[in-house]
Amino acid sequence: MAELNIAERQAGDVTVLDMSGKITIGEGSVALRTAIRRLLEENKKRILLNLAGVGYIDSSGIGELVSSYTAINKDGGQLKLLNLTQKLQDLLTITKLLTVFDVYEGEAEALNSFK
Amino acid sequence: MTLETTDFSLPSHIEAVATAAAAVADFVSRNGVSEEAAFGIDMAVREAVTNAVLHGNKQDETKAVDLILKSSPDAFEIIIHDQGSGFNPNDVPDPTDEENILKTSGRGIFFMRTFMDEVHWLIRPEGGTTVRMLKRR
């Protein structure tokens, strides 16, 4: 089984990536990077990462979230985060990234925020 | 009194990170550890081994990463050696400074210091770097 599983679905003009597993150095970080690059190539620039199933992330994974955020912003898009686990929320808090990312607990609210 | 000590070596490729984390998780689990401490140790070990493989040994598979795990009634001690040329941890910028928040790397040492009670680096005279981390029970 892959370290990080990513399922893509479309909700209006927002692309939701339902992620489960680990975003850690190596396979997990690469999988996230590849998915974001592909979406940008397909001109899908409104992206919601559903992280409910991501139980673990390391500094490389956090770096990949930052890299995704800046790449999408640079391309005129928006990246938002949904359903952070408590541990991920704690990590984003101590790294001061919780103030950078737009974070939501409910999908409907997250999708509406793109409008 | 040390309850248990174990040591092992891993090759310098990135898969060593998960191997080390699994071995350390098994070690701390059989020596009794809280869930919170286990999480912190796991984070710190992954970051330390990542640094040893990438920055210390530069993924040269002829160089090993050596780990020593010690359990005592008071604490877990984790010692990780690489064969790199060393670095000054004080030269690593604070990733929480405003100008560094959006950097895509540079948080590993911050996590090690955050999740462990003590972290010390030693550049060994015979070559290589040792990081010693302590997590009190």
gemmi code that builds the backbone of each chain (N, CA, C; Angstrom):
import gemmi

chains = {
    "A": [
        ("MET", (0.842, -1.195, 0.000), (0.000, 0.000, 0.000), (0.881, 1.249, 0.000)),
        ("ALA", (0.449, 2.234, -0.804), (1.237, 3.465, -0.905), (1.249, 4.193, 0.439)),
        ("GLU", (2.328, 4.935, 0.642), (2.445, 5.696, 1.886), (1.345, 6.749, 1.990)),
        ("LEU", (1.050, 7.386, 0.833), (0.007, 8.414, 0.795), (-0.944, 8.096, -0.355)),
        ("ASN", (-2.218, 7.975, -0.022), (-3.227, 7.759, -1.062), (-3.972, 9.065, -1.307)),
        ("ILE", (-4.144, 9.401, -2.577), (-4.809, 10.650, -2.935), (-5.940, 10.330, -3.906)),
        ("ALA", (-7.171, 10.681, -3.503), (-8.325, 10.497, -4.395), (-8.830, 11.878, -4.799)),
        ("GLU", (-9.023, 12.052, -6.089), (-9.434, 13.366, -6.600), (-10.919, 13.365, -6.931)),
        ("ARG", (-11.595, 14.442, -6.566), (-12.994, 14.621, -6.992), (-13.228, 16.092, -7.251)),
        ("GLN", (-14.280, 16.374, -7.994), (-14.574, 17.745, -8.375), (-15.839, 18.205, -7.648)),
        ("ALA", (-15.797, 19.374, -7.043), (-16.981, 19.957, -6.404), (-17.148, 21.349, -7.016)),
        ("GLY", (-17.940, 21.425, -8.081), (-18.022, 22.675, -8.838), (-16.672, 22.927, -9.486)),
        ("ASP", (-16.144, 24.129, -9.291), (-14.829, 24.395, -9.894), (-13.690, 24.189, -8.891)),
        ("VAL", (-14.026, 23.568, -7.779), (-12.986, 23.258, -6.783), (-12.603, 21.784, -6.900)),
        ("THR", (-11.300, 21.540, -6.937), (-10.811, 20.161, -6.951), (-10.482, 19.767, -5.508)),
        ("VAL", (-11.124, 18.703, -5.072), (-10.874, 18.223, -3.702), (-9.964, 17.001, -3.785)),
        ("LEU", (-8.888, 17.040, -3.019), (-8.013, 15.867, -2.910), (-8.227, 15.251, -1.525)),
        ("ASP", (-8.820, 14.069, -1.506), (-9.007, 13.346, -0.246), (-7.737, 12.527, -0.012)),
        ("MET", (-7.034, 12.873, 1.050), (-5.719, 12.266, 1.274), (-5.741, 11.387, 2.512)),
        ("SER", (-5.061, 10.251, 2.421), (-4.933, 9.401, 3.600), (-3.553, 8.759, 3.618)),
        ("GLY", (-3.015, 8.650, 4.815), (-1.683, 8.063, 4.969), (-0.733, 9.059, 5.596)),
        ("LYS", (0.515, 9.011, 5.127), (1.563, 9.857, 5.708), (2.145, 10.770, 4.640)),
        ("ILE", (2.398, 12.026, 5.025), (3.131, 12.925, 4.124), (4.511, 13.095, 4.737)),
        ("THR", (5.408, 12.208, 4.360), (6.759, 12.229, 4.921), (7.776, 12.208, 3.793)),
        ("ILE", (9.031, 12.411, 4.168), (10.090, 12.499, 3.164), (10.079, 11.254, 2.285)),
        ("GLY", (10.263, 11.475, 0.992), (10.239, 10.353, 0.064), (8.880, 10.266, -0.601)),
        ("GLU", (8.317, 9.087, -0.565), (7.130, 8.786, -1.362), (5.938, 9.708, -1.084)),
        ("GLY", (5.657, 9.964, 0.183), (4.482, 10.766, 0.532), (4.584, 12.187, 0.021)),
        ("SER", (5.741, 12.826, 0.248), (5.940, 14.194, -0.220), (5.911, 14.265, -1.736)),
        ("VAL", (6.524, 13.281, -2.379), (6.571, 13.264, -3.847), (5.159, 13.103, -4.416)),
        ("ALA", (4.347, 12.264, -3.777), (2.978, 12.037, -4.259), (2.174, 13.339, -4.211)),
        ("LEU", (2.322, 14.096, -3.136), (1.609, 15.377, -3.027), (2.104, 16.349, -4.101)),
        ("ARG", (3.433, 16.439, -4.258), (4.017, 17.352, -5.244), (3.519, 17.019, -6.660)),
        ("THR", (3.533, 15.719, -6.972), (3.105, 15.278, -8.304), (1.636, 15.621, -8.546)),
        ("ALA", (0.800, 15.395, -7.534), (-0.636, 15.664, -7.686), (-0.884, 17.150, -7.918)),
        ("ILE", (-0.212, 18.003, -7.163), (-0.425, 19.450, -7.305), (0.072, 19.932, -8.668)),
        ("ARG", (1.235, 19.452, -9.088), (1.770, 19.859, -10.392), (0.817, 19.471, -11.518)),
        ("ARG", (0.277, 18.262, -11.410), (-0.638, 17.787, -12.455), (-1.890, 18.659, -12.506)),
        ("LEU", (-2.440, 19.009, -11.334), (-3.640, 19.847, -11.305), (-3.356, 21.212, -11.932)),
        ("LEU", (-2.192, 21.774, -11.625), (-1.859, 23.088, -12.206), (-1.704, 22.982, -13.719)),
        ("GLU", (-1.113, 21.879, -14.177), (-0.992, 21.675, -15.631), (-2.365, 21.555, -16.284)),
        ("GLU", (-3.334, 21.000, -15.533), (-4.698, 20.858, -16.061), (-5.524, 22.118, -15.818)),
        ("ASN", (-4.845, 23.178, -15.356), (-5.489, 24.465, -15.086), (-6.533, 24.374, -13.965)),
        ("LYS", (-6.364, 23.414, -13.077), (-7.236, 23.317, -11.897), (-6.522, 24.022, -10.754)),
        ("LYS", (-6.948, 25.232, -10.481), (-6.189, 26.095, -9.567), (-6.906, 26.371, -8.254)),
        ("ARG", (-8.102, 25.834, -8.108), (-8.818, 25.964, -6.830), (-8.805, 24.591, -6.185)),
        ("ILE", (-7.968, 24.469, -5.180), (-7.689, 23.132, -4.647), (-7.942, 23.085, -3.134)),
        ("LEU", (-8.696, 22.081, -2.740), (-8.974, 21.859, -1.320), (-8.359, 20.523, -0.920)),
        ("LEU", (-7.432, 20.571, 0.022), (-6.807, 19.332, 0.513), (-7.565, 18.848, 1.736)),
        ("ASN", (-8.225, 17.692, 1.586), (-8.913, 17.090, 2.728), (-7.922, 16.169, 3.439)),
        ("LEU", (-7.456, 16.626, 4.604), (-6.368, 15.933, 5.299), (-6.866, 15.042, 6.439)),
        ("ALA", (-8.166, 14.741, 6.427), (-8.749, 13.966, 7.533), (-8.020, 12.644, 7.760)),
        ("GLY", (-7.561, 12.043, 6.671), (-6.935, 10.728, 6.795), (-5.420, 10.772, 6.918)),
        ("VAL", (-4.874, 11.980, 7.073), (-3.412, 12.096, 7.179), (-3.031, 12.104, 8.661)),
        ("GLY", (-2.540, 10.982, 9.103), (-2.239, 10.832, 10.526), (-0.840, 11.263, 10.890)),
        ("TYR", (-0.004, 11.503, 9.882), (1.390, 11.813, 10.201), (1.988, 12.669, 9.108)),
        ("ILE", (2.757, 13.659, 9.540), (3.466, 14.512, 8.591), (4.794, 14.903, 9.237)),
        ("ASP", (5.856, 14.957, 8.450), (7.145, 15.387, 9.011), (7.517, 16.750, 8.433)),
        ("SER", (8.734, 17.207, 8.694), (9.110, 18.546, 8.238), (9.139, 18.616, 6.714)),
        ("SER", (9.471, 17.483, 6.073), (9.459, 17.448, 4.617), (8.032, 17.601, 4.087)),
        ("GLY", (7.096, 16.933, 4.737), (5.693, 17.035, 4.339), (5.161, 18.442, 4.541)),
        ("ILE", (5.536, 19.062, 5.647), (5.112, 20.448, 5.886), (5.724, 21.359, 4.819)),
        ("GLY", (6.989, 21.096, 4.484), (7.636, 21.861, 3.421), (6.907, 21.697, 2.101)),
        ("GLU", (6.394, 20.497, 1.865), (5.671, 20.245, 0.608), (4.329, 20.976, 0.604)),
        ("LEU", (3.667, 21.072, 1.761), (2.424, 21.859, 1.842), (2.717, 23.325, 1.521)),
        ("VAL", (3.811, 23.845, 2.086), (4.194, 25.240, 1.832), (4.511, 25.432, 0.353)),
        ("SER", (5.260, 24.487, -0.210), (5.632, 24.556, -1.614), (4.384, 24.544, -2.502)),
        ("SER", (3.414, 23.694, -2.167), (2.156, 23.629, -2.917), (1.423, 24.960, -2.827)),
        ("TYR", (1.352, 25.483, -1.623), (0.651, 26.757, -1.381), (1.264, 27.886, -2.225)),
        ("THR", (2.579, 27.988, -2.221), (3.224, 29.088, -2.946), (3.117, 28.873, -4.465)),
        ("ALA", (3.227, 27.618, -4.923), (3.123, 27.335, -6.364), (1.724, 27.685, -6.877)),
        ("ILE", (0.709, 27.329, -6.106), (-0.675, 27.586, -6.530), (-0.970, 29.085, -6.494)),
        ("ASN", (-0.524, 29.755, -5.446), (-0.709, 31.216, -5.346), (-0.040, 31.937, -6.500)),
        ("LYS", (1.182, 31.473, -6.819), (1.952, 32.105, -7.889), (1.228, 31.961, -9.226)),
        ("ASP", (0.477, 30.877, -9.349), (-0.253, 30.596, -10.588), (-1.651, 31.221, -10.558)),
        ("GLY", (-1.909, 32.057, -9.553), (-3.203, 32.737, -9.466), (-4.313, 31.886, -8.881)),
        ("GLY", (-3.954, 30.789, -8.231), (-4.967, 29.897, -7.670), (-5.073, 30.023, -6.159)),
        ("GLN", (-5.822, 29.088, -5.586), (-6.006, 29.082, -4.134), (-5.884, 27.653, -3.612)),
        ("LEU", (-5.165, 27.497, -2.513), (-5.075, 26.198, -1.828), (-5.632, 26.378, -0.423)),
        ("LYS", (-6.571, 25.520, -0.058), (-7.122, 25.567, 1.294), (-7.069, 24.173, 1.909)),
        ("LEU", (-7.081, 24.145, 3.227), (-6.954, 22.876, 3.952), (-8.238, 22.557, 4.701)),
        ("LEU", (-8.581, 21.268, 4.715), (-9.820, 20.819, 5.362), (-9.502, 19.658, 6.304)),
        ("ASN", (-10.198, 19.665, 7.436), (-10.171, 18.519, 8.360), (-8.768, 18.147, 8.848)),
        ("LEU", (-8.074, 19.106, 9.448), (-6.759, 18.791, 10.006), (-6.917, 17.907, 11.237)),
        ("THR", (-6.069, 16.906, 11.370), (-6.030, 16.162, 12.629), (-5.434, 17.089, 13.699)),
        ("GLN", (-5.653, 16.737, 14.942), (-5.139, 17.579, 16.029), (-3.617, 17.708, 15.953)),
        ("LYS", (-2.959, 16.607, 15.615), (-1.486, 16.651, 15.558), (-1.003, 17.571, 14.442)),
        ("LEU", (-1.653, 17.496, 13.292), (-1.250, 18.372, 12.189), (-1.528, 19.834, 12.546)),
        ("GLN", (-2.674, 20.047, 13.194), (-2.986, 21.423, 13.619), (-1.928, 21.932, 14.599)),
        ("ASP", (-1.494, 21.057, 15.509), (-0.451, 21.444, 16.471), (0.853, 21.805, 15.741)),
        ("LEU", (1.204, 20.990, 14.748), (2.454, 21.247, 14.011), (2.373, 22.565, 13.240)),
        ("LEU", (1.214, 22.826, 12.642), (1.070, 24.090, 11.907), (1.055, 25.278, 12.872)),
        ("THR", (0.580, 25.045, 14.084), (0.576, 26.120, 15.080), (2.003, 26.456, 15.506)),
        ("ILE", (2.798, 25.450, 15.850), (4.150, 25.742, 16.355), (5.063, 26.283, 15.251)),
        ("THR", (4.756, 25.946, 14.002), (5.560, 26.483, 12.903), (5.013, 27.818, 12.391)),
        ("LYS", (3.925, 28.287, 13.037), (3.258, 29.554, 12.683), (2.621, 29.518, 11.297)),
        ("LEU", (2.428, 28.318, 10.771), (1.826, 28.204, 9.443), (0.304, 28.202, 9.487)),
        ("LEU", (-0.253, 28.044, 10.688), (-1.713, 28.068, 10.793), (-2.249, 29.444, 10.412)),
        ("THR", (-1.395, 30.465, 10.564), (-1.807, 31.826, 10.190), (-1.685, 32.042, 8.682)),
        ("VAL", (-0.963, 31.160, 8.012), (-0.745, 31.300, 6.566), (-1.851, 30.577, 5.792)),
        ("PHE", (-2.117, 29.334, 6.203), (-3.093, 28.522, 5.475), (-4.522, 28.897, 5.860)),
        ("ASP", (-5.414, 28.766, 4.889), (-6.833, 28.934, 5.123), (-7.370, 27.545, 5.499)),
        ("VAL", (-7.795, 27.393, 6.749), (-8.116, 26.062, 7.275), (-9.603, 25.983, 7.640)),
        ("TYR", (-10.247, 24.872, 7.265), (-11.676, 24.691, 7.540), (-11.941, 23.334, 8.186)),
        ("GLU", (-13.034, 23.308, 8.978), (-13.440, 22.045, 9.606), (-14.599, 21.399, 8.862)),
        ("GLY", (-15.327, 22.189, 8.076), (-16.467, 21.641, 7.338), (-16.292, 21.857, 5.840)),
        ("GLU", (-16.649, 20.832, 5.064), (-16.403, 20.912, 3.626), (-17.264, 21.981, 2.948)),
        ("ALA", (-18.537, 22.091, 3.375), (-19.423, 23.070, 2.738), (-18.869, 24.477, 2.922)),
        ("GLU", (-18.444, 24.767, 4.127), (-17.879, 26.091, 4.415), (-16.605, 26.314, 3.597)),
        ("ALA", (-15.798, 25.277, 3.507), (-14.546, 25.393, 2.740), (-14.842, 25.669, 1.271)),
        ("LEU", (-15.812, 24.929, 0.710), (-16.140, 25.115, -0.715), (-16.713, 26.504, -0.962)),
        ("ASN", (-17.561, 26.973, -0.036), (-18.152, 28.318, -0.189), (-17.087, 29.400, -0.148)),
        ("SER", (-16.008, 29.151, 0.578), (-14.968, 30.186, 0.747), (-14.237, 30.465, -0.571)),
        ("PHE", (-14.346, 29.554, -1.535), (-13.684, 29.780, -2.829), (-14.478, 30.748, -3.702)),
        ("LYS", (-15.764, 30.992, -3.329), (-16.624, 31.806, -4.209), (-16.348, 33.280, -4.025)),
    ],
    "B": [
        ("MET", (20.243, 3.471, 36.458), (20.216, 2.107, 35.922), (19.606, 2.134, 34.520)),
        ("THR", (20.322, 1.570, 33.594), (19.788, 1.472, 32.238), (18.984, 0.186, 32.124)),
        ("LEU", (17.760, 0.304, 31.666), (16.914, -0.872, 31.527), (17.290, -1.673, 30.284)),
        ("GLU", (17.508, -0.951, 29.190), (17.820, -1.657, 27.939), (18.630, -0.734, 27.043)),
        ("THR", (19.586, -1.307, 26.367), (20.341, -0.571, 25.342), (20.379, -1.419, 24.080)),
        ("THR", (20.206, -0.776, 22.962), (20.333, -1.496, 21.699), (20.996, -0.583, 20.673)),
        ("ASP", (21.661, -1.168, 19.717), (22.275, -0.345, 18.672), (22.171, -1.046, 17.334)),
        ("PHE", (22.138, -0.267, 16.296), (22.079, -0.818, 14.947), (22.557, 0.231, 13.949)),
        ("SER", (22.903, -0.238, 12.760), (23.382, 0.645, 11.689), (22.455, 0.537, 10.489)),
        ("LEU", (22.330, 1.650, 9.786), (21.478, 1.677, 8.599), (22.245, 2.298, 7.447)),
        ("PRO", (21.939, 1.873, 6.230), (22.588, 2.486, 5.065), (22.034, 3.889, 4.830)),
        ("SER", (22.826, 4.690, 4.094), (22.430, 6.096, 3.916), (21.519, 6.278, 2.722)),
        ("HIS", (20.340, 5.668, 2.787), (19.314, 6.021, 1.806), (18.044, 6.378, 2.570)),
        ("ILE", (17.138, 7.033, 1.865), (16.026, 7.686, 2.542), (15.081, 6.687, 3.214)),
        ("GLU", (15.093, 5.441, 2.725), (14.252, 4.412, 3.361), (14.711, 4.129, 4.792)),
        ("ALA", (15.940, 4.521, 5.113), (16.446, 4.308, 6.479), (15.629, 5.093, 7.503)),
        ("VAL", (14.999, 6.169, 7.062), (14.217, 6.997, 7.999), (13.067, 6.173, 8.577)),
        ("ALA", (12.310, 5.527, 7.689), (11.165, 4.728, 8.156), (11.645, 3.507, 8.944)),
        ("THR", (12.764, 2.914, 8.512), (13.311, 1.746, 9.225), (13.707, 2.143, 10.651)),
        ("ALA", (14.407, 3.280, 10.781), (14.829, 3.744, 12.097), (13.613, 4.069, 12.968)),
        ("ALA", (12.626, 4.734, 12.374), (11.437, 5.121, 13.141), (10.712, 3.883, 13.667)),
        ("ALA", (10.605, 2.852, 12.824), (9.920, 1.626, 13.249), (10.686, 0.941, 14.377)),
        ("ALA", (12.021, 0.898, 14.265), (12.836, 0.251, 15.304), (12.743, 1.022, 16.623)),
        ("VAL", (12.773, 2.346, 16.534), (12.702, 3.157, 17.756), (11.304, 3.040, 18.381)),
        ("ALA", (10.270, 3.018, 17.547), (8.903, 2.882, 18.072), (8.754, 1.565, 18.832)),
        ("ASP", (9.335, 0.517, 18.282), (9.283, -0.790, 18.925), (10.046, -0.751, 20.265)),
        ("PHE", (11.210, -0.096, 20.243), (12.045, -0.010, 21.454), (11.317, 0.744, 22.572)),
        ("VAL", (10.789, 1.920, 22.264), (10.150, 2.724, 23.318), (8.861, 2.064, 23.787)),
        ("SER", (8.178, 1.378, 22.870), (6.929, 0.722, 23.246), (7.184, -0.392, 24.263)),
        ("ARG", (8.215, -1.205, 24.026), (8.452, -2.326, 24.949), (9.087, -1.863, 26.255)),
        ("ASN", (9.563, -0.590, 26.271), (10.115, -0.047, 27.517), (9.134, 0.879, 28.226)),
        ("GLY", (7.925, 0.967, 27.728), (6.886, 1.746, 28.399), (7.027, 3.228, 28.123)),
        ("VAL", (6.079, 3.769, 27.379), (6.173, 5.178, 27.006), (4.752, 5.713, 26.812)),
        ("SER", (4.571, 6.987, 27.138), (3.260, 7.590, 26.899), (3.085, 7.830, 25.406)),
        ("GLU", (1.826, 7.954, 24.988), (1.555, 8.182, 23.563), (2.191, 9.497, 23.106)),
        ("GLU", (2.109, 10.505, 23.971), (2.644, 11.820, 23.605), (4.171, 11.764, 23.447)),
        ("ALA", (4.829, 11.078, 24.403), (6.288, 10.969, 24.311), (6.697, 10.158, 23.090)),
        ("ALA", (5.940, 9.100, 22.805), (6.257, 8.261, 21.637), (6.154, 9.079, 20.358)),
        ("PHE", (5.138, 9.934, 20.276), (4.974, 10.779, 19.087), (6.172, 11.717, 18.938)),
        ("GLY", (6.568, 12.353, 20.038), (7.687, 13.290, 19.992), (8.989, 12.609, 19.609)),
        ("ILE", (9.226, 11.434, 20.193), (10.452, 10.687, 19.881), (10.448, 10.302, 18.405)),
        ("ASP", (9.302, 9.846, 17.914), (9.197, 9.442, 16.512), (9.507, 10.614, 15.586)),
        ("MET", (8.916, 11.766, 15.880), (9.176, 12.959, 15.056), (10.669, 13.278, 15.046)),
        ("ALA", (11.262, 13.308, 16.249), (12.660, 13.714, 16.370), (13.595, 12.723, 15.683)),
        ("VAL", (13.311, 11.432, 15.834), (14.173, 10.419, 15.206), (14.093, 10.523, 13.687)),
        ("ARG", (12.888, 10.683, 13.159), (12.755, 10.819, 11.700), (13.556, 12.015, 11.190)),
        ("GLU", (13.468, 13.134, 11.920), (14.177, 14.335, 11.456), (15.696, 14.149, 11.589)),
        ("ALA", (16.126, 13.538, 12.688), (17.564, 13.354, 12.908), (18.160, 12.395, 11.879)),
        ("VAL", (17.446, 11.305, 11.578), (17.964, 10.343, 10.597), (17.921, 10.960, 9.196)),
        ("THR", (16.878, 11.725, 8.916), (16.824, 12.439, 7.627), (18.045, 13.334, 7.478)),
        ("ASN", (18.359, 14.098, 8.509), (19.533, 14.978, 8.451), (20.819, 14.177, 8.252)),
        ("ALA", (20.932, 13.050, 8.986), (22.149, 12.224, 8.881), (22.312, 11.673, 7.467)),
        ("VAL", (21.211, 11.207, 6.881), (21.265, 10.606, 5.537), (21.496, 11.676, 4.468)),
        ("LEU", (20.719, 12.759, 4.530), (20.771, 13.759, 3.458), (21.952, 14.716, 3.604)),
        ("HIS", (22.066, 15.314, 4.788), (23.051, 16.384, 4.960), (24.387, 15.863, 5.490)),
        ("GLY", (24.345, 14.837, 6.334), (25.583, 14.285, 6.874), (26.271, 13.404, 5.840)),
        ("ASN", (25.657, 12.270, 5.571), (26.280, 11.293, 4.668), (25.967, 11.547, 3.189)),
        ("LYS", (25.134, 12.525, 2.932), (24.792, 12.924, 1.549), (24.393, 11.718, 0.693)),
        ("GLN", (23.648, 10.821, 1.297), (23.117, 9.617, 0.636), (24.212, 8.728, 0.034)),
        ("ASP", (25.426, 8.838, 0.561), (26.517, 7.951, 0.145), (26.315, 6.616, 0.867)),
        ("GLU", (25.914, 5.601, 0.105), (25.544, 4.335, 0.742), (26.732, 3.554, 1.282)),
        ("THR", (27.944, 4.053, 1.043), (29.099, 3.411, 1.679), (29.250, 3.921, 3.118)),
        ("LYS", (28.485, 4.954, 3.447), (28.544, 5.508, 4.811), (27.294, 5.079, 5.581)),
        ("ALA", (27.503, 4.749, 6.844), (26.397, 4.250, 7.660), (25.857, 5.336, 8.580)),
        ("VAL", (24.616, 5.143, 8.985), (24.036, 5.927, 10.085), (23.879, 4.947, 11.252)),
        ("ASP", (24.523, 5.266, 12.367), (24.507, 4.371, 13.527), (23.583, 4.936, 14.602)),
        ("LEU", (22.757, 4.070, 15.165), (21.850, 4.497, 16.229), (22.111, 3.700, 17.499)),
        ("ILE", (22.071, 4.390, 18.626), (22.134, 3.738, 19.938), (20.906, 4.208, 20.712)),
        ("LEU", (20.134, 3.268, 21.231), (18.929, 3.593, 21.993), (19.120, 3.105, 23.421)),
        ("LYS", (18.850, 3.998, 24.382), (18.995, 3.621, 25.782), (17.708, 3.983, 26.520)),
        ("SER", (17.291, 3.064, 27.351), (16.120, 3.319, 28.177), (16.532, 3.263, 29.640)),
        ("SER", (16.184, 4.270, 30.414), (16.442, 4.248, 31.853), (15.122, 4.564, 32.558)),
        ("PRO", (15.088, 4.432, 33.884), (13.830, 4.740, 34.580), (13.393, 6.183, 34.370)),
        ("ASP", (14.349, 7.060, 34.075), (14.019, 8.483, 33.974), (13.773, 8.961, 32.547)),
        ("ALA", (14.419, 8.319, 31.578), (14.414, 8.911, 30.239), (14.769, 7.903, 29.161)),
        ("PHE", (14.477, 8.316, 27.934), (14.991, 7.626, 26.748), (16.110, 8.483, 26.166)),
        ("GLU", (17.224, 7.831, 25.838), (18.337, 8.543, 25.206), (18.546, 7.943, 23.817)),
        ("ILE", (18.637, 8.799, 22.839), (18.826, 8.346, 21.456), (20.046, 9.051, 20.887)),
        ("ILE", (20.990, 8.249, 20.428), (22.245, 8.791, 19.892), (22.349, 8.359, 18.429)),
        ("ILE", (22.596, 9.318, 17.567), (22.662, 9.035, 16.128), (23.975, 9.599, 15.582)),
        ("HIS", (24.755, 8.712, 14.970), (26.038, 9.122, 14.370), (25.911, 9.116, 12.854)),
        ("ASP", (26.505, 10.131, 12.235), (26.718, 10.023, 10.784), (28.201, 10.227, 10.507)),
        ("GLN", (28.580, 10.151, 9.232), (29.986, 10.285, 8.853), (30.204, 11.551, 8.029)),
        ("GLY", (29.344, 12.525, 8.252), (29.456, 13.788, 7.522), (30.442, 14.735, 8.179)),
        ("SER", (30.572, 15.906, 7.579), (31.579, 16.854, 8.074), (31.060, 17.760, 9.174)),
        ("GLY", (29.785, 17.621, 9.511), (29.269, 18.377, 10.638), (28.740, 19.742, 10.266)),
        ("PHE", (28.084, 20.376, 11.215), (27.513, 21.697, 10.992), (27.315, 22.344, 12.349)),
        ("ASN", (27.091, 23.645, 12.322), (26.805, 24.356, 13.567), (25.298, 24.573, 13.667)),
        ("PRO", (24.628, 23.882, 14.605), (23.169, 24.009, 14.680), (22.718, 25.446, 14.948)),
        ("ASN", (23.619, 26.236, 15.533), (23.241, 27.630, 15.813), (23.202, 28.477, 14.539)),
        ("ASP", (23.789, 27.938, 13.454), (23.752, 28.665, 12.177), (22.456, 28.419, 11.409)),
        ("VAL", (21.658, 27.465, 11.893), (20.420, 27.146, 11.182), (19.366, 28.188, 11.546)),
        ("PRO", (18.799, 28.886, 10.558), (17.838, 29.954, 10.867), (16.586, 29.434, 11.575)),
        ("ASP", (16.006, 30.269, 12.403), (14.771, 29.916, 13.101), (13.624, 29.908, 12.075)),
        ("PRO", (13.006, 28.719, 11.842), (11.966, 28.658, 10.808), (10.701, 29.422, 11.183)),
        ("THR", (10.580, 29.834, 12.454), (9.382, 30.571, 12.854), (9.580, 32.086, 12.760)),
        ("ASP", (10.793, 32.533, 12.394), (10.969, 33.954, 12.116), (10.141, 34.308, 10.885)),
        ("GLU", (9.585, 35.514, 10.900), (8.634, 35.870, 9.846), (9.192, 35.643, 8.431)),
        ("GLU", (10.474, 35.964, 8.250), (11.028, 35.854, 6.890), (11.257, 34.399, 6.470)),
        ("ASN", (11.144, 33.469, 7.443), (11.398, 32.053, 7.118), (10.144, 31.186, 7.087)),
        ("ILE", (9.005, 31.755, 7.455), (7.801, 30.935, 7.637), (7.409, 30.207, 6.347)),
        ("LEU", (7.601, 30.850, 5.204), (7.205, 30.223, 3.934), (8.352, 29.477, 3.251)),
        ("LYS", (9.430, 29.248, 3.976), (10.498, 28.427, 3.392), (10.039, 26.972, 3.359)),
        ("THR", (10.520, 26.254, 2.343), (10.044, 24.879, 2.169), (10.897, 23.856, 2.920)),
        ("SER", (11.957, 24.318, 3.568), (12.781, 23.385, 4.351), (13.319, 24.133, 5.578)),
        ("GLY", (14.037, 23.396, 6.419), (14.677, 24.037, 7.571), (13.905, 23.906, 8.876)),
        ("ARG", (12.947, 22.948, 8.929), (12.167, 22.787, 10.170), (12.573, 21.550, 10.972)),
        ("GLY", (13.473, 20.739, 10.440), (13.815, 19.483, 11.101), (14.437, 19.670, 12.479)),
        ("ILE", (15.431, 20.541, 12.559), (16.105, 20.768, 13.847), (15.150, 21.426, 14.838)),
        ("PHE", (14.304, 22.304, 14.329), (13.280, 22.935, 15.170), (12.369, 21.870, 15.783)),
        ("PHE", (11.951, 20.885, 14.977), (11.101, 19.814, 15.510), (11.855, 18.974, 16.533)),
        ("MET", (13.122, 18.680, 16.261), (13.905, 17.885, 17.214), (13.968, 18.605, 18.567)),
        ("ARG", (14.231, 19.895, 18.514), (14.339, 20.663, 19.765), (12.977, 20.814, 20.446)),
        ("THR", (11.924, 20.895, 19.614), (10.585, 21.066, 20.181), (10.115, 19.811, 20.895)),
        ("PHE", (10.364, 18.650, 20.286), (9.752, 17.418, 20.795), (10.629, 16.645, 21.771)),
        ("MET", (11.924, 17.007, 21.883), (12.785, 16.319, 22.845), (13.135, 17.285, 23.972)),
        ("ASP", (13.512, 16.741, 25.117), (13.858, 17.603, 26.256), (15.275, 18.142, 26.142)),
        ("GLU", (16.152, 17.360, 25.541), (17.527, 17.840, 25.316), (17.986, 17.367, 23.941)),
        ("VAL", (18.689, 18.237, 23.220), (19.305, 17.844, 21.944), (20.691, 18.491, 21.897)),
        ("HIS", (21.713, 17.655, 21.720), (23.093, 18.171, 21.647), (23.783, 17.584, 20.426)),
        ("TRP", (24.573, 18.415, 19.767), (25.363, 17.930, 18.626), (26.838, 17.937, 18.998)),
        ("LEU", (27.558, 16.955, 18.487), (28.996, 16.874, 18.710), (29.669, 16.526, 17.389)),
        ("ILE", (30.614, 17.359, 16.981), (31.414, 17.017, 15.800), (32.605, 16.228, 16.309)),
        ("ARG", (32.682, 14.960, 15.944), (33.708, 14.089, 16.520), (35.064, 14.358, 15.869)),
        ("PRO", (36.141, 14.364, 16.673), (37.473, 14.638, 16.131), (37.886, 13.632, 15.048)),
        ("GLU", (37.420, 12.405, 15.178), (37.790, 11.370, 14.192), (36.920, 11.456, 12.937)),
        ("GLY", (35.974, 12.395, 12.928), (35.100, 12.568, 11.767), (33.676, 12.167, 12.079)),
        ("GLY", (32.749, 12.857, 11.451), (31.336, 12.536, 11.658), (30.687, 13.404, 12.716)),
        ("THR", (29.387, 13.352, 12.731), (28.601, 14.149, 13.677), (27.743, 13.218, 14.522)),
        ("THR", (27.637, 13.532, 15.781), (26.760, 12.779, 16.684), (25.692, 13.722, 17.219)),
        ("VAL", (24.443, 13.275, 17.162), (23.389, 14.009, 17.863), (22.872, 13.120, 18.981)),
        ("ARG", (22.767, 13.713, 20.162), (22.275, 12.978, 21.342), (20.985, 13.652, 21.789)),
        ("MET", (19.926, 12.874, 21.862), (18.625, 13.431, 22.231), (18.082, 12.706, 23.457)),
        ("LEU", (17.474, 13.465, 24.326), (16.935, 12.901, 25.569), (15.445, 13.245, 25.677)),
        ("LYS", (14.649, 12.248, 26.005), (13.230, 12.482, 26.285), (12.935, 11.927, 27.662)),
        ("ARG", (12.609, 12.820, 28.604), (12.299, 12.349, 29.971), (10.940, 11.684, 29.988)),
        ("ARG", (10.823, 10.716, 30.880), (9.556, 9.978, 30.978), (8.486, 10.836, 31.641)),
    ],
}
model = gemmi.Model(1)
for chain_id, residues in chains.items():
    chain = gemmi.Chain(chain_id)
    for i, (resn, *xyz) in enumerate(residues, 1):
        res = gemmi.Residue()
        res.name, res.seqid = resn, gemmi.SeqId(i, " ")
        for name, pos in zip(("N", "CA", "C"), xyz):
            atom = gemmi.Atom()
            atom.name, atom.element = name, gemmi.Element(name[0])
            atom.pos, atom.b_iso = gemmi.Position(*pos), 0.0
            res.add_atom(atom)
        chain.add_residue(res)
    model.add_chain(chain)
structure = gemmi.Structure()
structure.add_model(model)
structure.setup_entities()
